[in-house]
C-alpha cells in the first residue's frame, strides 16, 4: 500500500483495480494483459496514459485485414461515451488503458458522476483515494462532477474512505454504503457536514451507526443548530441494530426534510422514538418499522399524525399492533397506497374493514400470517378498493375460495395474488385467473398450473 504505486510520470489514471497476485500486477505497475478475475486482496493502481501507437514487433506485423476488424474504432466519440456510460467503475478504468483515444473518452467528466464499487476483497479506501485524486486533477482538491457513490458489501471500507469522499466531493448527492460494517458515526458526520447537498443516504447493515447529525455528540443532548439542517430526504437504516430512541431523536432533529425513512429490524426502537420522529419530520411519505417488536398501537397513533402525506407504511411482524392501530392509520391517512402488515396477528376483519372504507386508493396490501382475517375482510376490500393491484394472503388460515372469488370479481386490475399455504380450491384459483387475466398467482396447490 505504498504511495509510490500512485505516482505517475504524466497525467495520472486509475486503471483496473488489480489483485496483487494476478499476472497483470508486476513490480507495483499494471500490465495491459492482466486477467479480469479478482481473487484475494485488491488495490487500485494508477498508470500513465497509453501510448498513441503500439510498437511491439508482433503488433506491427498484423495484417491490414486484422486491423479493419476493429469496427468499434469507427464509432464517433459521442457514441463511444454513450457505450462507456453503461460500464461499472472498474470496467471503465480498464477501458482507459486500451489506447490514448479510449483514455481520453473514458475520463470524460460526464462518465464520472457516479462511482460504483462492490466486493468484499477490494481495498475501497485506496480505490476511492486514487479515483478522487484523478477526478480532482482539473480542479485541485475538489471533485465537482461526482454526485453518487455506491459502495455495497465492501467490508474493507473504513472511516478513512468516507473521509476522502467528504473532503473531495462537496457536490455529493447520493451515498450508499450498505453492509459496510466498519464505518462509524464519525465518518457519517464528516460526510453530512461537508456535503451539504446530500439527499440520499443508505447505511443499511452498518451496525456501528447510531446517529446522523451536525454535531459530533451522538447523544440526546442536542446542541443549537442555528438554522442549519441536513438536507437528507431518503434515509435507510435497515439492520442498524443498536439504533435507539435517543439516536432517532437526534436524527429527526437534524434531518427535518426526510420523506423516505426505513428502520427495518431496528429492534430497539419503541413508540417513544416514533413520537420524536413525528415532532420534527412531518413530511414523511414512506416509513418502514418492520420487525420493530416494541412498536405498538401507540406508535401507530403517532404515525397517523402524518395524515394524507403518508403513502407507504410497513409494520410487518410488529406483534403489538392490533385493529386499534390500524384504525388510527385508516382514519387519518386516507391517501395510503401501500401497507405491509404481515405477521400482525392482532389484526382482524374489523381492522381490514376500517382500512378498506377509508383508504379506498390502496394499491398494495400484505396481510399474510394474520389468522383472524377471513372472507368477511376480503369482501370489504373487494367492495371498496377497486384499484388493488397486489394482495398477499399467505398463511391466512381463515381464507377460502369464496373470498378470493369476491376479490377477483371486483378488482379487475389485480396483478399479483399470494395464497400460499391457504386452503383454497382449484376452481377458485381458475376463477381468479379468468377475471384477472394479468394476475400472477403464487400458490401451493399442485393441482393448479
Beta strands, then each sheet from edge to edge (+ up, - down):
strand 1: 13-19
strand 2: 25-26
strand 3: 29-30
strand 4: 42-47
strand 5: 114-118
strand 6: 148-152
strand 7: 174-176
strand 8: 200-202
strand 9: 234-236
strand 10: 260-262
strand 11: 286-288
strand 12: 312-314
strand 13: 338-340
strand 14: 364-366
strand 15: 390-392
strand 16: 416-418
strand 17: 440-442
sheet 1: 1+ 4-
sheet 2: 2+ 3-
sheet 3: 5+ 6+ 7+ 8+ 9+ 10+ 11+ 12+ 13+ 14+ 15+ 16+ 17+
end
